[in-house]
Structures are given as structure tokens and as C-alpha cells.
Amino acid sequence: MTHVDHSSAATRSAAHREYTRRRARQIAYGTWHPWADAEPVRAHVLRLRRAGASYKAIAQAANVSPATVHTLINGCQRSHQRIGSTQARRLLAVNSAALSDHRCLACGSRLRLQALVAIGHSPTNLAKQLDVSALRLRRILTGETRTVSAVLHVAVTSLYSQLWNQLPSEATGRQRASAEAARQLAKTSGWPPPAGLDDDRIDDPAYGPRVAWRPAHGMHPTDTST
């Protein structure tokens, strides 16, 4: 015999009746606006994305589903024209401060940092640029750290976008030794360089790069060739 949760059904029914009454009042007073223009919301979300925030981080900060955020950016033509007014209001309220309390899975940060090490950027130097301890950065590299703050995620994403095709300077013996040690660490660990990563999936926890370490090519800081 199937058990029916009458209390849960009653709660849903009461919520629906209240929604219906509120909607009727707003329609009567001319204040019922269920839809909003999607374009300013999309532009706002794209700015957050360019700053390194993931769909999931934005969705959680706005208290909407990740599918809502993804559809807003990548959905059909109709979804590009309008969005629910409540969802629009919540998404527009999301800013860097709202994201700062959110934690992200560390998988994307880990792959980005591993790729930079693979082309010769030392973990110590990366830690300095990110203003974190060398120990903290190594824990991210090795997978010991499972989540990172949204602020650190954005910082790693920004650093990666700057350095993914930039080899470290090797003008001095110390710099060459540092770069070689970084490449050797990546080779031993099987970390692929940036060219071996799928940028569209890099933040997906189910993603696993198909290639391991290999020699990488890029520009040195003083190299102005194309």
C-alpha cells in the first residue's frame, strides 16, 4: 500500500493558494510583472563569469538553479529575450561580496595551477602571485584541498588567463633551475600543460584530461614574436 504524505501535500496546496491570491492581487493593482528583460541580467552574469565565477557559484549566491544560469547564457532564442522577474532580481543582486562567502570545488584551480607548473612556473612563485602560502598552494596542486574560496578561484582563473601561454623567465641560473624543477615535478606527476586542457570542462569535477605532461611551447617574457 502506497503511503501518502498528507502534511507535505497540504503544505504545497497552501503555498499554491497563497501564490494564486498574491498573483490575483498584483494583477488587479497592475503590479504583476512575471517577466524581465534578460539582456541586462545576461550582461551582469557574463561579467561574473569573466571574473572567474562558475555557473554553480553564481546560482548558489543567487538562490537559483545552475540550469537557470546556464540557460540564460547558452539557451534557446526565447530564453535570450526574457527571464523570470524574481530570478532576474536575485541574479542582479549577486556581486563579488556575495561570492566571497561561497566555496568552489578546487578541481578547476588545481588543473590550472598544475598546467602552469607544467610549463615551468614554480609553485613558490605562483603562491607569491596569489598571495597564499606555499604549503596551501601545494595542497591544492596535490588534491589535498577539496574546496577553495570563490575569491581564490577567481584569482587563480585570472592568473591562468595571463600566464597560460607565457613561459617563465630563464635569464639566470636560478631561474632556469626553478623552471626545470617545476617541469620535472609536472612530468613526474603527469600534469598536462594548458594546451592539454579543455577550457570548457576545466571546472567540471568529472573531467579528466586525456593527455599527461609534455614539453610545452610559449613566449618568454622578453619574446615579442607571434
C-alpha positions, 0 to 999 in steps of 0.5 A: 500500500502506497503511503501518502504524505498528507502534511507535505501535500497540504503544505504545497496546496497552501503555498499554491493558494497563497501564490494564486491570491498574491498573483490575483492581487498584483494583477488587479493593482497592475503590479504583476510583472512575471517577466524581465528583460534578460539582456541586462541580467545576461550582461551582469552574469557574463561579467561574473563569469569573466571574473572567474565565477562558475555557473554553480557559484553564481546560482548558489549566491543567487538562490537559483538553479545552475540550469537557470544560469546556464540557460540564460547564457547558452539557451534557446532564442526565447530564453535570450529575450526574457527571464523570470522577474524574481530570478532576474532580481536575485541574479542582479543582486549577486556581486563579488561580496556575495561570492566571497562567502561561497566555496568552489570545488578546487578541481578547476584551480588545481588543473590550472595551477598544475598546467602552469607548473607544467610549463615551468612556473614554480609553485613558490612563485605562483603562491607569491602571485596569489598571495597564499602560502606555499604549503596551501598552494601545494595542497591544492596542486596535490588534491589535498584541498577539496574546496577553495574560496570563490575569491581564490578561484577567481584569482587563480582563473585570472592568473591562468588567463595571463600566464597560460601561454607565457613561459617563465623567465630563464635569464639566470641560473636560478631561474632556469633551475626553478623552471626545470624543477617545476617541469620535472615535478609536472612530468613526474606527476603527469600534469598536462600543460594548458594546451592539454586542457579543455577550457570548457570542462576545466571546472567540471569535477568529472573531467579528466584530461586525456593527455599527461605532461609534455614539453610545452611551447610559449613566449618568454617574457622578453619574446615579442614574436607571434 
